[in-house]
């Protein structure tokens, strides 16, 4: 066969094969072609969508980062009292958060949020962007708009009182901002971050932490804006019983409330009057009724003597009891109670500057013996030590206390000192539980009860895993000025789902070895209550968290009997410690069956020492496999 004939045969064979294809084979071919074309189109669309999502992700990231960079500028403007700059920063902040929110609201981004597994990352990012925009528009912007009226420096008293109207007018805006931020924080908390990519889960965790802190601060500001005007006498004068606690004779909330006065707040102006003393009020027979549970723990002395109303660490109980006593003896119904100690008075003096005693009688009694000028550096030693060496009469001692307090509050009311330093000093006093407040108005007290300022041992102000170490003098004198203490929590390895924590309390009597003769009998007690002069005796009290139990107590490593009680479902351990001059002793209370898994913390009786010197860092046992 020739070459041409061969080519013709091959061509004919192809035509035969093509002509013999079935309709089914033709349709399958078309479907494959369509599928191929569709796949190419899908890849093009997917590539375009991926590119588009990448563009949107870059936009969201850039806008949120730009928002974050504006925060320091906004803070600085507020701190430097530049409202115009703050408003400008807020406008920029809102533009950036709005751009981020718009990008996260894109239809393609919304569709991507529905894709299994990876979609959760898109929806989480969108929620972060929405929350940032809500915070900027509903939280930050309204606050900056009322910033000038919410300038807390304006709450500082002056000789002419304080204009509380702007604070009251700003209160609704602050409350609204607090609500908006809280809602945003709750939305972020609902996001399941367990399967998110690290690039998303990291910023989400950071946003949660930042919003959580802001929520707490805004809630506090909202409560303060709502309470402060009325409690400072914007509508009518408010009258509070001022309890000046004496740390030289310890009580659970600080010290005996020896010096008393009525503090009046009238349109922001503060004044003291009706100075008195616990000694002047005398004995209450029959005792003022107190909570039965606390009376069982601390005896009916709480309702018998003003000096003992704060055997309990629960200040609302102490304050209510003290007001009943005042009303019974003085015939005056007061609006609430405020407690302060000499250390906190020193913090105020650091801000106001020195004050001079003006009382002629006090000046005559103390001339050449005690300083006529009190400062933040000498007020504690003067009130808690020197006064007992120079003034023998207890009633005159209390009068001196009251006279000093009156001068300090007079300086405060006159507007002396720099506002920022004053707020810092008062804040430190509150943080260390040296300044406490109680209101006889249930609605106000329900808000105060949310904060440490209330001095409550139960309720919303108390952390879940909170422990307490409190001290009540057992010498009947002023030896606690010389007792130095440290408190430490020691967490043991969990067992059976429960935690065990030891509260370790070390006490040292730093009085001179010859204290029995070198210190005044009024300071040592002179042996009047069965305690040798110079020896310091204390009732050491430890509280555990709710539902736990106090199992054991040791003193210097030896197991000893102790008192076990319960107060508002919190376990209480009590042990008496007696120390000769120079002697130290370590007491440990073991709390078991602790169900709370949060970080344990401890609240202590404020003493002459700085609280950060008393509370030592917590310890944890090393928990590892045994064998």
JOJO-V592368 format. One record per pair of residues at least 12 apart in sequence whose C-alpha atoms are under 10 Angstrom apart, sorted by the first residue. I is the first residue (numbers start at 0). GAP is how many residues later the second one is. Records with the same first field share a line. If there is no record, write none. Layout:
I->GAP / GAP
This chain:
48->59 / 60 / 63
49->58 / 59 / 62
51->54 / 56 / 57
52->50 / 51 / 53 / 55 / 56 / 59 / 69
53->55
54->48
55->44 / 46 / 47 / 48 / 49 / 50 / 52 / 53
56->43 / 46 / 47 / 52 / 65 / 68 / 69
57->42 / 45
58->37 / 40 / 41 / 42 / 43 / 44 / 45
59->36 / 37 / 38 / 39 / 40 / 41 / 42 / 43 / 44 / 65 / 66 / 68 / 69
60->39 / 64 / 68
61->34 / 37 / 38
62->30 / 32 / 33 / 34 / 35 / 36 / 37 / 38 / 40 / 66
63->29 / 32 / 33 / 34 / 35 / 36 / 37 / 64 / 65 / 68 / 69
64->31 / 32 / 35
65->26 / 27 / 29 / 30 / 31
66->22 / 23 / 25 / 26 / 27 / 28 / 29 / 30 / 33 / 65 / 66 / 69
67->25 / 28 / 29 / 64
68->24
69->19 / 20 / 22 / 23 / 26
70->15 / 18 / 19 / 22
71->17
72->12 / 13 / 16 / 17
73->12 / 13 / 14 / 15 / 16 / 19 / 66 / 70
74->14
76->12
77->66 / 69 / 70 / 73
78->72
80->66 / 67 / 70
81->65 / 66
82->61 / 62 / 63 / 64 / 65
83->60 / 61
85->55 / 58 / 59 / 61
86->53 / 54 / 57 / 58 / 60
88->52 / 55
89->46 / 47 / 50 / 51 / 52 / 54 / 55
90->45 / 46 / 50
91->44
92->39 / 40 / 43 / 44 / 47 / 48
93->38 / 39 / 40 / 41 / 42 / 43 / 46 / 47
94->38 / 41 / 42
95->36 / 37 / 40
96->32 / 33 / 34 / 35 / 36 / 37 / 38 / 39 / 40
97->31 / 32 / 34 / 35 / 36 / 38 / 39
98->30 / 34
99->25 / 26 / 28 / 29 / 30 / 32 / 33
100->24 / 25 / 26 / 27 / 28 / 29 / 30 / 31 / 32 / 33
101->24 / 27 / 28 / 31
102->23 / 26
103->18 / 19 / 20 / 21 / 22 / 23 / 24 / 25 / 26
104->18 / 21 / 22 / 24 / 25
105->20
108->13 / 14 / 16 / 17
109->12 / 13 / 16
110->12
112->12 / 13
116->78 / 79
117->77 / 78 / 79
118->77
119->71 / 72 / 73 / 75 / 76 / 77 / 80
120->72 / 74 / 75 / 76 / 77 / 78 / 79 / 80
121->74 / 78
122->68
123->64 / 67 / 68 / 69 / 72 / 76 / 77 / 80
124->75 / 76 / 78 / 79
126->57 / 60 / 61 / 64 / 77
127->56 / 57 / 59 / 60 / 63 / 72 / 75 / 76 / 79 / 80
129->54 / 57
130->49 / 50 / 52 / 53 / 54 / 55 / 56 / 57 / 76 / 80
131->49 / 52 / 53 / 75 / 79
132->51
133->43 / 46 / 47 / 49 / 50
134->42 / 43 / 45 / 46 / 47 / 48 / 49 / 50 / 76 / 79
135->41 / 44 / 45
136->40 / 43
137->35 / 38 / 39 / 40 / 41 / 42 / 43
138->34 / 35 / 36 / 37 / 38 / 39 / 40 / 41 / 42 / 43 / 75 / 79
139->34 / 37 / 38 / 40 / 41
140->36
141->28 / 31 / 32 / 34 / 35
142->27 / 30 / 31 / 32 / 33 / 34 / 35 / 75
143->30
144->25 / 28
145->20 / 21 / 23 / 24 / 25 / 27 / 28
146->20 / 23 / 27
147->18 / 19 / 22
148->14 / 15 / 16 / 17 / 18 / 19 / 20 / 21 / 22
149->14 / 16 / 17 / 18 / 19 / 20 / 21 / 24 / 71 / 75
150->15 / 16
151->15 / 69 / 73 / 267 / 268 / 271
152->265 / 266 / 267 / 269 / 270
153->12 / 13 / 114 / 265
154->12 / 73 / 74 / 77 / 113 / 264 / 268
155->112 / 113 / 256 / 257 / 258 / 259 / 260 / 261 / 262 / 263 / 264 / 266 / 267
156->75 / 108 / 110 / 111 / 112 / 113 / 254 / 255 / 256 / 257 / 258 / 259 / 262
157->110 / 111 / 112 / 252 / 253 / 254 / 255 / 256 / 257 / 258
158->109 / 110 / 111 / 251 / 252 / 253 / 254 / 255 / 256 / 257
159->107 / 108 / 109 / 253 / 254 / 255
160->71 / 72 / 73 / 104 / 105 / 106 / 107 / 108 / 109 / 252 / 253 / 254
161->67 / 70 / 71 / 72 / 104 / 105 / 106 / 107 / 108 / 251 / 253
162->66 / 71 / 104 / 105 / 106
163->61 / 64 / 65 / 66 / 68 / 69 / 70 / 71 / 103 / 104
164->64 / 69 / 102
165->59 / 63
166->57 / 58 / 59 / 60 / 61 / 62
167->56 / 57 / 58 / 59 / 60 / 61 / 62 / 66
168->56 / 57
169->52 / 55 / 56
170->50 / 51 / 52 / 53 / 54 / 55 / 56 / 58
171->50 / 53 / 54
172->49 / 52
173->44 / 45 / 46 / 47 / 48 / 49 / 50 / 51 / 52
174->43 / 44 / 45 / 46 / 47 / 48 / 50 / 51
175->42 / 46
176->38 / 41 / 42 / 45
177->36 / 37 / 38 / 39 / 40 / 41 / 42 / 43 / 44 / 45
178->36 / 39 / 40 / 43
179->35
180->30 / 31 / 33 / 34 / 35 / 37 / 38
181->29 / 30 / 32 / 33 / 34 / 36 / 37
182->32
183->24 / 27 / 28 / 31
184->22 / 23 / 24 / 25 / 26 / 27 / 28 / 29 / 30
185->22 / 25 / 26
186->21
187->16 / 17 / 19 / 20 / 23
188->15 / 16 / 18 / 19 / 20 / 23
190->13
192->12
219->227 / 230 / 231
222->221 / 224 / 225 / 227
223->223 / 224
225->218 / 221
226->216 / 217 / 218 / 220 / 221
227->40
228->38 / 39
229->35 / 36 / 37 / 38 / 214
230->34 / 35 / 36 / 37 / 104 / 105 / 208 / 213
231->32 / 33 / 34 / 35 / 36 / 37 / 38
232->31 / 32 / 33 / 34 / 35 / 36 / 37
233->31 / 32 / 33 / 34 / 35
234->31 / 32
235->29 / 30 / 31
236->27 / 28 / 29 / 30 / 31 / 32 / 33 / 98
237->24 / 25 / 26 / 27 / 28 / 29 / 30 / 32 / 96 / 97 / 98
238->23 / 24 / 25 / 26 / 27 / 31 / 32 / 33 / 34 / 93 / 94 / 95 / 96 / 97 / 98
239->21 / 22 / 23 / 24 / 25 / 32 / 83 / 93 / 94 / 95 / 96 / 97 / 98 / 99 / 197 / 198 / 199 / 200
240->19 / 20 / 21 / 22 / 23 / 31 / 33 / 34 / 78 / 81 / 82 / 85 / 92 / 93 / 94 / 95 / 96 / 97 / 98 / 196 / 197
241->15 / 17 / 18 / 19 / 20 / 21 / 22 / 30 / 31 / 33 / 77 / 94 / 95 / 96 / 97 / 98 / 160 / 163 / 195
242->12 / 13 / 14 / 15 / 16 / 17 / 18 / 19 / 20 / 34 / 35 / 63 / 76 / 79 / 94 / 95 / 96 / 97 / 98 / 159 / 192 / 193
243->12 / 13 / 14 / 15 / 16 / 17 / 33 / 94 / 95 / 96 / 97 / 98 / 101 / 154 / 157 / 158 / 161 / 191
244->12 / 13 / 14 / 15 / 62 / 65 / 94 / 95 / 96 / 97 / 98 / 156 / 189 / 190
245->12 / 13 / 61 / 94 / 95 / 96 / 97 / 134 / 137 / 138 / 152 / 155 / 232 / 234 / 235 / 361 / 362
246->94 / 95 / 96 / 133 / 136 / 137 / 226 / 231 / 232 / 233 / 234 / 358 / 359 / 360 / 361 / 362
247->132 / 135 / 136 / 137 / 225 / 229 / 230 / 231 / 232 / 233 / 234 / 235 / 275 / 359 / 360
248->58 / 135 / 222 / 223 / 224 / 225 / 226 / 227 / 228 / 229 / 230 / 231 / 232 / 274 / 289 / 358
249->60 / 61 / 220 / 221 / 222 / 223 / 224 / 225 / 226 / 227 / 228 / 229 / 230 / 231 / 233 / 288 / 289 / 355 / 356 / 357 / 358
250->56 / 57 / 58 / 59 / 60 / 61 / 62 / 219 / 220 / 221 / 222 / 223 / 229 / 287 / 288 / 354 / 355 / 356
251->56 / 57 / 58 / 59 / 60 / 61 / 62 / 63 / 216 / 217 / 218 / 219 / 220 / 221 / 287 / 288 / 289 / 352 / 353 / 354 / 355
252->56 / 57 / 58 / 59 / 60 / 61 / 62 / 65 / 86 / 87 / 88 / 180 / 181 / 182 / 183 / 202 / 217 / 218 / 219 / 351 / 352 / 353 / 354
253->56 / 57 / 59 / 85 / 86 / 87 / 179 / 180 / 181 / 216 / 217 / 218 / 350 / 351 / 352 / 353 / 354
254->52 / 53 / 55 / 56 / 85 / 86 / 179 / 216 / 217 / 218 / 223 / 225 / 350 / 351 / 352
255->22 / 50 / 51 / 52 / 53 / 54 / 55 / 85 / 216 / 217 / 222
256->20 / 21 / 22 / 49 / 50 / 51 / 52 / 53 / 65 / 82 / 83 / 84 / 141
257->18 / 19 / 20 / 21 / 22 / 48 / 49 / 50 / 136 / 137 / 139 / 140 / 141 / 143 / 144
258->16 / 17 / 18 / 19 / 20 / 21 / 48 / 136 / 138 / 139 / 140 / 141 / 142 / 143 / 144 / 146
259->12 / 13 / 14 / 15 / 16 / 17 / 18 / 20 / 21 / 46 / 66 / 79 / 138 / 139 / 141 / 142 / 145
260->12 / 13 / 14 / 15 / 16 / 141 / 142 / 144 / 145
261->12 / 13 / 14 / 72 / 75 / 76
262->12 / 71 / 73 / 74 / 75 / 143 / 146
263->70 / 71
264->148
267->145
268->141 / 143 / 144 / 145 / 146
269->139 / 140 / 141 / 142 / 143 / 144
270->135 / 136 / 138 / 139 / 141 / 142 / 143
271->130 / 131 / 133 / 134 / 135 / 137 / 138 / 141
272->129 / 133
273->56 / 128
274->123 / 124 / 126 / 127 / 128 / 130 / 131
275->119 / 122 / 123 / 126
276->29 / 30 / 117 / 118 / 119 / 120 / 121 / 122 / 124 / 125
277->27 / 28 / 29 / 30 / 44 / 47 / 48 / 117 / 120
278->26 / 27 / 28 / 115 / 116 / 119
279->26 / 49 / 115 / 118
280->24 / 25 / 26 / 44 / 45 / 47 / 48 / 49
281->22 / 23 / 24 / 25 / 43 / 47
282->18 / 20 / 21 / 22 / 23 / 24 / 42
283->17 / 18 / 19 / 20 / 21 / 22 / 41 / 44 / 45
284->18 / 19 / 20
285->14 / 17 / 18
286->13 / 14 / 15 / 16 / 17 / 18 / 38
287->12 / 13 / 14 / 15 / 16 / 17 / 21 / 33 / 34 / 36 / 37 / 40
288->13 / 14 / 15 / 32 / 35
289->12 / 13 / 14 / 19 / 27 / 28 / 30 / 31
290->12 / 26 / 30
292->272 / 273 / 274 / 275
293->17 / 18 / 19 / 20 / 23 / 271 / 272 / 273 / 274
294->16 / 17
295->269 / 270 / 271
296->14 / 15 / 266 / 267 / 268 / 269 / 270 / 275 / 277
297->12 / 13 / 14 / 174
298->12 / 13
301->15 / 16 / 19 / 20
302->15 / 18 / 19 / 21 / 22
303->17 / 21
304->17 / 20
305->12 / 15 / 16 / 17 / 19 / 20
306->15
307->14 / 164
308->12 / 13 / 16
309->12 / 162
310->159 / 160 / 161 / 162 / 228
311->145 / 158 / 159 / 160 / 229 / 255
312->142 / 143 / 144 / 155 / 156 / 157 / 158 / 159 / 228 / 230 / 291 / 292
313->140 / 141 / 142 / 143 / 144 / 253
314->22 / 23 / 24 / 121 / 122 / 123 / 138 / 139 / 140 / 141 / 142
315->20 / 21 / 120 / 121 / 122 / 123 / 124 / 129 / 133 / 138 / 139 / 140 / 141
316->121 / 138 / 139
317->19 / 120 / 137
318->17 / 18 / 19 / 20 / 117 / 118 / 119 / 120 / 121
319->16 / 17 / 118 / 119 / 120
321->14 / 15
322->12 / 13 / 14 / 117
332->107
333->105 / 106
334->103 / 104 / 105 / 106
335->101 / 102 / 103 / 104 / 105 / 109
336->99 / 100 / 101 / 102 / 103
337->97 / 98 / 99 / 100 / 101 / 115 / 116
338->94 / 95 / 96 / 97 / 98 / 99 / 114 / 116
339->65 / 89 / 90 / 93 / 94 / 95 / 96 / 97
340->39 / 42 / 64 / 88 / 92 / 93 / 94 / 95 / 265 / 266 / 267
341->34 / 37 / 38 / 39 / 40 / 41 / 42 / 59 / 62 / 63 / 92 / 265 / 266
342->33 / 34 / 36 / 37 / 38 / 40 / 41 / 86 / 91 / 92 / 263 / 264 / 265 / 266 / 267
343->32 / 35 / 36 / 81 / 82 / 83 / 84 / 85 / 86 / 88 / 89 / 90 / 91
344->30 / 31 / 34 / 35 / 59 / 60 / 63 / 64 / 80 / 81 / 84 / 89 / 90
345->28 / 29 / 30 / 31 / 32 / 33 / 34 / 62 / 79 / 83
346->28 / 29 / 30 / 32 / 74 / 75 / 76 / 77 / 78 / 79 / 80 / 81 / 82
347->27 / 28 / 60 / 61 / 63 / 64 / 69 / 73 / 74 / 75 / 76 / 77 / 78 / 80 / 81
348->25 / 26 / 27 / 28 / 30 / 59 / 60 / 62 / 63 / 67 / 68 / 72 / 73 / 76
349->25 / 26 / 27 / 67 / 68 / 71 / 72 / 75
350->24 / 25 / 60 / 61 / 65 / 66 / 67 / 68 / 69 / 70 / 71 / 72 / 73 / 74 / 75
351->23 / 24 / 56 / 57 / 59 / 60 / 62 / 63 / 64 / 65 / 66 / 67 / 69 / 70
352->21 / 22 / 23 / 55 / 58 / 59 / 63 / 64 / 65
353->19 / 20 / 21 / 22 / 23 / 24 / 25 / 53 / 54 / 57 / 62 / 63
354->17 / 18 / 19 / 20 / 21 / 49 / 52 / 53 / 54 / 55 / 56
355->15 / 16 / 17 / 18 / 19 / 48 / 51 / 52 / 55
356->14 / 15 / 16 / 17 / 43 / 46 / 47 / 48 / 49 / 50 / 51
357->14 / 15 / 45 / 46 / 48 / 49
358->41 / 44 / 45 / 47 / 48
360->39
361->34 / 35 / 37 / 38 / 41 / 42
362->37
364->25 / 26 / 31 / 35
365->21 / 24 / 25 / 34
367->22
368->17 / 18 / 20 / 21 / 22
369->12 / 13 / 16 / 17 / 19 / 20 / 21
370->15
371->32
372->31
373->30 / 33 / 34
374->33
378->25
379->101 / 228
380->100 / 227
381->19
382->14 / 15 / 17 / 18 / 21
383->17 / 94 / 95 / 96 / 97 / 139 / 224
384->93 / 94 / 96 / 97 / 134 / 138
386->13 / 14
387->90 / 131 / 132 / 133 / 134 / 135
388->130 / 131 / 132 / 133 / 134
389->130
390->131
391->128 / 129 / 130
392->129
393->128
426->26
428->24 / 177
429->21 / 22 / 23 / 24 / 25
430->21 / 22 / 180
431->20 / 21 / 171 / 172 / 173 / 174 / 175 / 178 / 179 / 180
432->19 / 20 / 21 / 22 / 170 / 171 / 172 / 173 / 178
433->19 / 21 / 171 / 172 / 173
434->17 / 18 / 19 / 20 / 171
435->12 / 16 / 17 / 18 / 19 / 20
436->12 / 15 / 16 / 17 / 18
437->15 / 16 / 17 / 18
438->15
445->13 / 14
446->13 / 14
447->12 / 13
448->12 / 13
449->12
456->86 / 88 / 110 / 111 / 113 / 146
457->87 / 88 / 109 / 110 / 111 / 112
458->109
461->83 / 141
462->82 / 135 / 136 / 137 / 138 / 139
463->81 / 82 / 131 / 132 / 133 / 134 / 135 / 136 / 137
464->79 / 80 / 81 / 83 / 129 / 130 / 131 / 132 / 133 / 134 / 135 / 136 / 137
465->77 / 78 / 79 / 80 / 104 / 130 / 132 / 133 / 134 / 135 / 136 / 137
466->22 / 34 / 35 / 36 / 75 / 76 / 77 / 78 / 79 / 103 / 104 / 105 / 124 / 133 / 134 / 135 / 136 / 137
467->19 / 35 / 73 / 74 / 75 / 76 / 77 / 104 / 133 / 134 / 135 / 136 / 137
468->17 / 18 / 19 / 34 / 35 / 36 / 71 / 72 / 73 / 74 / 75 / 103 / 104 / 133 / 134 / 135 / 136 / 137 / 146
469->17 / 35 / 68 / 69 / 70 / 71 / 72 / 73 / 104 / 133 / 134 / 135 / 136
470->67 / 68 / 69 / 70 / 71 / 103 / 105 / 133 / 134 / 135 / 136
471->65 / 66 / 67 / 68 / 69 / 104 / 133
472->63 / 64 / 65 / 66 / 67 / 103 / 104
473->55 / 56 / 57 / 62 / 63 / 64 / 65 / 66 / 102 / 103 / 104
474->48 / 49 / 50 / 51 / 52 / 53 / 54 / 55 / 56 / 57 / 58 / 59 / 60 / 61 / 62 / 63 / 64 / 103
475->46 / 47 / 48 / 49 / 50 / 51 / 52 / 53 / 54 / 55 / 60 / 61 / 62
476->44 / 45 / 46 / 47 / 48 / 49 / 50 / 51 / 52 / 54 / 56 / 59 / 60
477->42 / 43 / 44 / 45 / 46 / 47 / 58
478->30 / 31 / 32 / 36 / 40 / 43 / 44 / 45 / 46 / 54 / 55 / 56 / 57 / 58 / 59
479->29 / 30 / 31 / 43 / 44 / 56 / 57 / 58 / 127 / 128
480->28 / 29 / 30 / 42 / 55 / 126 / 127 / 128
481->26 / 27 / 28 / 29 / 30 / 52 / 54 / 99 / 100 / 126
482->24 / 25 / 26 / 27 / 28 / 53 / 54 / 55 / 96 / 98 / 99 / 100 / 101 / 124 / 125 / 126
483->22 / 23 / 24 / 25 / 26 / 27 / 100 / 123 / 124 / 125 / 129 / 130
484->20 / 21 / 22 / 23 / 24 / 99 / 100 / 101 / 122 / 123 / 124 / 126 / 128 / 129 / 130
485->18 / 19 / 20 / 21 / 22 / 100 / 118 / 123 / 125 / 126 / 127 / 128 / 129 / 130
486->16 / 17 / 18 / 19 / 20 / 99 / 100 / 101 / 115 / 116 / 117 / 124 / 126 / 127 / 128 / 129 / 130 / 131
487->14 / 15 / 16 / 17 / 18 / 100 / 113 / 114 / 126 / 127 / 128 / 129 / 130 / 131
488->12 / 13 / 14 / 15 / 16 / 99 / 100 / 111 / 112 / 113 / 126 / 127 / 128 / 129 / 130 / 131
489->12 / 13 / 14 / 98 / 100 / 110 / 127 / 128 / 129 / 130 / 131
490->12 / 99 / 100 / 108 / 109 / 127 / 128 / 129 / 130 / 131
491->98 / 100 / 127 / 128 / 129 / 130 / 131
492->127 / 128 / 129 / 130 / 131
493->98 / 99 / 100 / 127 / 129
494->97 / 98
495->97
496->96 / 97 / 98 / 100
497->50 / 94 / 95 / 96 / 97 / 98 / 99
498->49 / 92 / 93 / 94 / 95 / 96 / 97 / 98
499->48 / 49 / 50 / 51 / 90 / 91 / 92 / 93 / 94 / 95
500->43 / 49 / 87 / 88 / 89 / 90 / 91 / 92 / 93 / 99 / 118 / 119
501->40 / 42 / 48 / 49 / 50 / 51 / 85 / 86 / 87 / 88 / 89 / 90 / 117
502->39 / 40 / 41 / 50 / 84 / 85 / 86 / 87 / 88 / 99 / 115
503->38 / 49 / 50 / 51 / 82 / 83 / 84 / 85 / 86 / 112
504->35 / 36 / 37 / 50 / 80 / 81 / 82 / 83 / 84 / 109 / 110
505->49 / 50 / 78 / 79 / 80 / 81 / 82 / 108
506->31 / 33 / 70 / 71 / 72 / 76 / 77 / 78 / 79 / 80
507->28 / 70 / 71 / 72 / 73 / 74 / 75 / 76 / 77 / 78
508->25 / 26 / 27 / 28 / 69 / 70 / 71 / 72 / 73 / 74 / 75 / 76
509->26 / 69 / 70 / 71 / 72 / 73 / 74
510->13 / 23 / 24 / 25 / 69 / 70 / 71 / 72
511->22 / 68 / 69 / 70
512->21 / 22 / 67 / 68 / 69 / 70
513->19 / 20 / 67
514->18 / 19 / 20 / 65 / 66
515->16 / 17 / 18 / 19 / 65
516->16 / 17
517->16
518->14 / 15
519->13 / 14
520->12 / 13
523->12
530->47 / 48 / 49
531->46 / 47 / 48
532->47 / 48
533->45 / 46 / 47 / 48
534->43 / 44 / 45 / 46 / 47 / 48
535->41 / 42 / 43 / 44 / 45 / 47
536->39 / 40 / 41 / 42 / 43
537->37 / 38 / 39 / 40 / 41
538->35 / 36 / 37 / 38 / 39
539->33 / 34 / 35 / 36 / 37 / 47
540->22 / 23 / 31 / 32 / 33 / 34 / 35 / 48 / 63 / 64
541->22 / 29 / 30 / 31 / 32 / 33 / 46 / 47 / 48 / 49 / 60 / 61 / 62
542->22 / 23 / 24 / 27 / 28 / 29 / 30 / 31 / 46 / 48 / 59 / 60
543->22 / 23 / 25 / 26 / 27 / 28 / 29 / 45 / 46 / 47 / 48 / 50 / 56 / 58
544->24 / 25 / 26 / 27 / 46 / 47 / 48 / 49 / 50 / 51 / 55 / 56
545->20 / 21 / 22 / 23 / 24 / 25 / 48 / 49 / 50
546->19 / 21 / 22 / 23 / 24 / 45 / 46 / 47 / 48 / 49
547->18 / 21 / 22 / 23 / 24 / 43 / 44 / 45 / 46 / 47 / 48
548->15 / 16 / 17 / 20 / 21 / 22 / 23 / 24 / 41 / 42 / 43 / 44 / 45
549->12 / 13 / 14 / 15 / 16 / 20 / 21 / 22 / 23 / 39 / 40 / 41 / 42 / 43 / 44
550->13 / 20 / 22 / 38 / 39 / 40 / 41 / 42
551->12 / 21 / 36 / 37 / 38 / 39 / 40
552->20 / 21 / 22 / 34 / 35 / 36 / 37 / 38
553->21 / 32 / 33 / 34 / 35 / 36
554->20 / 21 / 22 / 30 / 31 / 32 / 33 / 34
555->28 / 29 / 30 / 31 / 32
556->28 / 29 / 30 / 31
557->29 / 30
558->28 / 29 / 30
559->15 / 27
560->13 / 14
561->12 / 13 / 14 / 27
562->12 / 13
570->20 / 21
571->17 / 19
572->15 / 16 / 17 / 18
573->15
574->12 / 13 / 14
598->19
599->18
600->14 / 16 / 17
601->13 / 14 / 16
602->12
